[in-house]
Amino acid sequence: MARLRAIDAAARAARGGAGGPPAGGPVAGGPRARPPAPGGPAPGAPPPPPFPPPPRRAPPAAARAARVVAGGPTAGAPVAGDPVAGNPAPGGPAPGAAHAAPAVGRAAGARTPAVRVDADPPAGQAGAGAPPAPAGAGSSADPPGEAGPAARDYSEALSRGLAAILAFDGEHRAMTLAELARRIDLPRATARRALLTLRHLGFVAAEGRQFRLTPRVLRLAAAYLDSSAATALLQPACESLSAELGETCSVAVLEGEEAVMIAYASPRRLYVEGAGPGLRLPAHCSAVGRVLLAALPDAERDACLRRLRPRPATPHTLTDKAALRRLLDTVRAEGHALVDQEAEMGFRSLAVPLARRDGRVVAALNTGLRVERASAEALRERCLPPLRDAAARLREHLL
């Protein structure tokens, strides 16, 4: 045994001195010598590693593009702190060579991925900066007649909130969520978001399962009345004319198929329920409405009459379109309209147009009284001259 150890030590010393294989390697004729396998490493070469090195992974495309844009190292090159930085595998590409061109190409020709945005994002996710989705079909909050590029400027969420407010009226003073959703033709989830937002803002109050408007809604009308120069001029005119005639006086403008009152005054001895700014009357059967319809250009008036669906407000209401067209021609020619119990039983009204300096009719000035106070002819004889005088004075101030 000692002899074998001496022979082995002498062999290792001889290999070290002659530049042979390192100590511990196989020795020709030794007990561990093995003939080299065909095609294997030459005698004396270091043994191959047990496992090949893992292939080098490229950094994410976003990181490569960011480095290119920021003027950093070439995309795909090792970066200090990069978990994939290191020496390439033997025979592999130089750092950055295999990935630089594809990464630069993606960075230069990259397109923003399409993002689908719901028409009604969940509460708390406003989606700022995202393009609004087109309005949903069949909804009462759809943009009226808007298509194409104009739809980008349409806020469907705001439209649905306003639709929820306008759904309340004299016949629907309080509604449940389901009733409101049916009335404005929206899904319950969408109507719920609109209601809860309005409740948070103070425009709607909840009473059990029902919702009703609060007086805060009047701030919307007050904003118009306070900011409109026309109403600031017309309200004093109504009050002055009402004091002169001793009857109620009002000013209305045309909105669609209705006349909307924007100024109102009445003597202290009179109280008319529901009268005041914001009152809406059917244009086809009210004095102010007929004056405003008669003043429309012919093409616009014809289009309005085609859309109109006249409904009788009283047994005296004129609903025949052909007869209404002839009557509007007469109103235009005579410069005034007198309505006798067509909009309200027991009430007569007389209206004249309010024109600007350029002659365009922008509103109608009206007075009315109970049927027992004067006949139709007496109303015309007594009130028409003061109405025309007031309209002439206002013409110089209306722009």
C-alpha positions in Angstrom: 0.0 0.0 0.0 2.9 2.4 0.8 4.4 1.5 -2.5 1.3 2.5 -4.4 1.1 5.9 -2.6 4.7 6.6 -3.5 4.2 5.7 -7.2 1.1 8.0 -7.3 3.0 10.9 -5.7 5.9 10.6 -8.1 3.5 10.6 -11.1 1.7 13.8 -9.9 5.1 15.5 -9.5 6.2 14.5 -12.9 2.9 15.8 -14.5 3.2 19.1 -12.8 6.8 19.6 -13.9 6.1 18.6 -17.5 2.9 20.8 -18.0 0.7 17.8 -18.0 -2.8 17.6 -16.7 -3.5 18.9 -13.3 -3.1 16.7 -10.3 -5.9 14.4 -9.8 -6.5 14.0 -13.5 -6.4 10.6 -15.2 -3.0 9.1 -15.7 -2.1 6.7 -18.5 -1.9 3.3 -17.2 -3.3 4.4 -13.8 -6.1 2.7 -12.0 -8.6 5.6 -13.1 -7.4 6.0 -16.7 -10.2 5.9 -19.3 -9.8 6.1 -23.1 -11.3 9.3 -24.5 -14.7 8.9 -26.1 -14.8 9.5 -29.9 -15.4 13.2 -30.6 -14.8 14.0 -26.9 -12.5 16.5 -25.4 -8.8 16.1 -26.0 -6.7 14.6 -23.1 -6.0 17.2 -20.6 -8.9 19.5 -21.4 -11.1 20.6 -18.5 -14.3 18.6 -18.2 -17.5 20.2 -19.5 -19.9 21.6 -17.0 -22.6 19.2 -15.9 -25.4 21.5 -17.3 -25.2 24.1 -20.1 -25.6 27.7 -19.0 -29.2 29.0 -19.3 -29.9 31.2 -22.3 -29.7 34.9 -21.7 -33.1 36.5 -21.5 -33.9 39.9 -23.0 -35.3 42.6 -20.8 -39.0 43.5 -21.3 -39.9 45.4 -24.5 -41.1 48.4 -22.4 -37.8 48.6 -20.5 -35.8 48.3 -23.8 -37.9 51.1 -25.4 -37.5 53.3 -22.3 -33.7 52.9 -22.5 -33.7 53.9 -26.2 -35.9 56.9 -25.6 -34.0 58.0 -22.6 -30.7 57.8 -24.4 -29.4 55.0 -22.3 -27.6 51.9 -23.4 -28.7 50.1 -26.5 -31.8 48.1 -26.1 -31.0 44.6 -24.9 -27.6 45.5 -23.6 -26.7 44.6 -20.0 -27.6 47.4 -17.5 -26.1 47.7 -14.0 -28.6 46.2 -11.7 -30.4 44.4 -14.5 -31.2 40.8 -13.4 -30.4 39.5 -16.8 -27.0 41.3 -17.1 -24.0 39.0 -17.3 -21.6 37.3 -19.6 -23.1 35.7 -22.7 -23.1 32.0 -23.2 -20.1 30.6 -25.1 -20.6 31.2 -28.8 -23.7 33.4 -28.1 -24.3 36.9 -29.5 -22.6 39.9 -28.0 -24.6 41.8 -25.5 -27.2 43.9 -27.2 -26.5 42.5 -30.7 -29.5 40.0 -30.8 -32.1 42.4 -29.4 -31.1 45.9 -30.4 -32.7 46.0 -33.8 -36.1 44.4 -32.8 -36.4 46.5 -29.7 -35.7 49.8 -31.6 -38.2 48.7 -34.3 -40.9 48.2 -31.7 -40.2 51.4 -30.0 -40.3 53.4 -33.2 -43.3 51.8 -34.7 -45.2 51.1 -31.5 -49.0 51.8 -31.4 -51.0 52.6 -28.3 -53.1 49.5 -27.5 -56.8 49.9 -28.0 -58.6 50.2 -24.7 -62.3 49.5 -24.4 -64.0 52.0 -22.2 -67.5 51.3 -20.9 -70.2 53.9 -21.4 -70.8 53.9 -17.7 -67.6 53.2 -15.8 -68.0 52.0 -12.2 -68.4 54.6 -9.5 -65.0 56.0 -8.6 -63.4 55.2 -11.9 -63.9 58.4 -14.0 -61.6 57.3 -16.7 -60.0 60.7 -17.1 -58.4 61.1 -20.5 -60.1 58.1 -22.0 -62.3 58.6 -25.1 -66.0 58.4 -24.3 -67.9 55.6 -25.7 -70.8 56.3 -28.1 -74.2 56.8 -26.6 -76.2 53.7 -26.0 -79.1 53.1 -28.3 -82.6 53.3 -27.0 -81.7 55.4 -24.0 -83.6 58.5 -23.1 -80.3 60.1 -22.4 -79.0 59.6 -26.0 -77.5 62.6 -27.7 -80.2 64.1 -29.9 -79.2 63.7 -33.5 -75.5 63.8 -32.8 -73.3 61.5 -34.8 -69.7 61.3 -36.0 -67.1 63.6 -34.5 -69.6 65.6 -32.4 -70.2 62.5 -30.3 -66.8 62.9 -28.8 -67.9 66.1 -27.1 -71.0 64.5 -25.6 -71.0 63.5 -21.9 -73.4 60.6 -21.6 -73.1 60.5 -17.8 -74.1 64.1 -17.5 -77.0 63.5 -19.9 -78.3 60.6 -17.8 -78.1 62.7 -14.6 -80.1 65.4 -16.1 -82.6 62.9 -17.5 -83.1 61.5 -14.0 -83.9 65.0 -12.7 -86.3 65.8 -15.5 -88.1 62.5 -15.0 -89.8 63.9 -11.9 -93.0 65.9 -12.5 -96.5 66.5 -11.1 -97.5 62.9 -11.8 -94.2 61.4 -10.6 -93.3 63.3 -7.4 -91.5 60.3 -5.9 -90.2 57.1 -7.6 -88.4 54.0 -6.7 -85.2 53.0 -8.5 -87.1 50.6 -10.7 -89.7 53.1 -11.6 -87.1 55.7 -12.5 -85.1 53.3 -14.6 -88.2 52.4 -16.6 -89.2 56.0 -17.0 -85.9 57.1 -18.5 -85.2 53.7 -20.2 -81.9 52.9 -18.6 -80.6 49.8 -16.8 -81.2 49.8 -13.1 -77.4 49.8 -12.4 -77.0 53.0 -14.5 -80.0 54.7 -13.0 -78.8 53.8 -9.5 -75.4 55.5 -10.1 -77.2 58.6 -11.4 -79.5 58.7 -8.4 -76.8 58.1 -5.8 -74.7 60.9 -7.4 -77.6 63.3 -7.3 -78.3 62.3 -3.7 -74.6 63.0 -2.8 -74.8 66.4 -4.5 -78.1 67.2 -2.6 -80.4 67.3 -5.6 -82.3 64.1 -4.6 -83.4 62.8 -1.2 -84.3 59.2 -0.3 -87.3 58.3 1.7 -87.3 54.6 2.3 -87.2 53.0 -1.2 -88.4 56.2 -2.9 -86.5 59.2 -4.2 -87.7 62.7 -4.6 -86.2 66.1 -5.7 -85.0 68.6 -3.2 -85.3 72.4 -3.3 -81.6 72.5 -4.4 -82.8 71.8 -7.9 -84.1 75.4 -8.0 -80.5 76.5 -8.1 -80.3 75.3 -11.7 -83.2 77.5 -12.8 -81.9 80.4 -10.6 -78.5 80.2 -12.4 -80.3 80.8 -15.8 -82.5 83.6 -14.4 -79.6 85.4 -12.7 -77.2 85.1 -15.5 -79.6 86.1 -18.4 -79.6 89.8 -19.2 -82.9 89.3 -21.0 -84.7 88.1 -17.9 -83.2 90.9 -15.8 -84.8 93.3 -18.3 -88.1 91.4 -18.9 -89.1 90.8 -15.2 -89.4 94.5 -14.4 -91.3 95.0 -17.7 -93.8 92.3 -16.6 -94.3 93.8 -13.2 -94.9 97.3 -14.7 -97.4 96.0 -17.2 -99.2 93.9 -14.6 -99.6 96.9 -12.4 -100.9 98.9 -15.4 -103.5 96.3 -16.5 -104.3 94.8 -13.2 -103.8 91.3 -14.7 -101.2 88.7 -14.8 -98.4 89.2 -17.4 -95.6 86.9 -18.5 -92.8 86.4 -21.1 -92.1 83.0 -22.7 -89.7 81.5 -25.2 -90.1 78.5 -27.5 -88.4 75.2 -26.6 -89.3 72.4 -29.0 -93.0 72.0 -29.0 -93.5 74.0 -25.7 -93.5 77.6 -24.6 -91.4 78.1 -21.4 -92.2 81.0 -19.1 -89.1 83.0 -18.1 -90.7 86.1 -16.5 -94.0 86.4 -14.6 -95.9 89.0 -12.6 -99.4 89.2 -11.1 -101.4 91.7 -9.0 -101.4 91.0 -5.3 -105.1 90.2 -5.4 -104.5 87.3 -7.8 -102.9 84.0 -7.2 -102.6 81.5 -10.1 -101.5 78.0 -9.0 -98.4 76.7 -10.8 -97.8 80.0 -12.6 -94.3 81.4 -12.6 -90.9 81.1 -14.3 -90.4 77.5 -15.6 -94.1 76.9 -16.4 -94.4 75.0 -19.7 -97.4 75.3 -22.0 -98.1 73.4 -25.2 -97.1 75.7 -28.0 -100.0 74.7 -30.3 -102.8 75.8 -28.0 -101.3 78.7 -25.9 -101.2 82.4 -27.0 -97.5 82.7 -26.4 -96.8 79.4 -28.2 -98.8 80.4 -31.3 -97.0 83.8 -31.5 -93.6 82.0 -31.4 -94.6 79.3 -33.9 -96.0 81.9 -36.3 -92.7 83.8 -36.2 -90.6 80.8 -37.2 -89.2 80.8 -40.8 -91.5 78.8 -43.1 -89.2 75.8 -43.5 -88.6 75.6 -39.7 -92.3 76.0 -39.0 -93.3 73.3 -41.5 -90.8 70.9 -39.9 -92.1 71.7 -36.5 -95.7 71.1 -37.6 -94.7 67.7 -39.1 -93.3 66.6 -35.8 -96.1 68.0 -33.8 -98.6 65.6 -32.3 -101.4 67.9 -31.0 -103.2 66.7 -28.0 -106.4 68.3 -26.6 -105.8 70.2 -23.3 -109.5 71.1 -23.1 -112.6 70.4 -25.2 -111.8 73.7 -27.0 -108.3 72.8 -28.1 -107.6 73.0 -31.9 -105.8 69.8 -32.9 -106.3 69.8 -36.7 -102.9 70.5 -38.3 -104.3 72.1 -41.4 -106.5 74.4 -39.4 -103.6 75.2 -37.1 -101.4 76.1 -40.1 -104.0 78.6 -41.4 -104.4 80.0 -37.9 -100.6 80.6 -37.6 -100.7 82.5 -40.9 -103.4 84.7 -39.4 -101.4 85.3 -36.2 -98.3 86.3 -38.2 -100.3 88.7 -40.3 -102.2 90.3 -37.4 -99.2 90.4 -35.0 -101.0 88.9 -32.0 -102.7 85.7 -30.8 -105.8 85.3 -28.6 -106.6 81.9 -27.1 -110.0 81.3 -25.5 -110.0 78.3 -23.1 -107.8 76.1 -25.3 -104.9 75.7 -22.9 -106.9 75.9 -19.7 -110.6 75.9 -19.0 -112.0 79.3 -17.8 -108.9 81.3 -18.9 -108.3 83.6 -21.8 -104.9 84.9 -22.9 -103.5 87.4 -25.4 -99.9 87.6 -26.6 -97.7 89.7 -28.9 -94.2 89.0 -30.2 -91.1 90.5 -28.7 -88.6 91.2 -31.4 -84.9 92.4 -31.3 -83.6 95.4 -33.1 -83.0 93.3 -36.2 -86.6 92.2 -36.2 -86.1 88.6 -35.1 -88.7 87.4 -32.7 -87.1 86.0 -29.6 -90.0 85.8 -27.1 -93.7 86.5 -26.5 -95.3 89.0 -24.1 -98.6 87.8 -22.7 -101.5 88.7 -20.4 -104.4 86.6 -19.3 -107.5 86.7 -17.2 -110.5 84.6 -16.1 -113.4 84.4 -18.5 -115.8 86.1 -16.1 -113.6 89.2 -16.0 -113.9 90.1 -19.7 -115.0 88.7 -23.1 -112.5 87.9 -25.8 -113.2 91.1 -27.7 -113.0 93.2 -24.5 -109.6 91.6 -23.7 -108.3 92.5 -27.1 -109.5 96.1 -27.0 -108.3 96.8 -23.5 -105.0 94.9 -23.4 -103.6 94.8 -26.9 -102.4 98.4 -27.2 -100.5 98.3 -23.8 -98.9 95.0 -24.9 -97.7 96.5 -28.2 -96.4 99.6 -26.5 -94.4 97.5 -24.0 -93.0 95.3 -26.9 -91.9 98.4 -28.8 -90.1 99.8 -25.7 -88.3 96.5 -25.1 -87.3 96.1 -28.8 -84.6 98.8 -28.3 -83.0 96.9 -25.4 -83.1 93.4 -26.8 -80.0 92.4 -28.7 
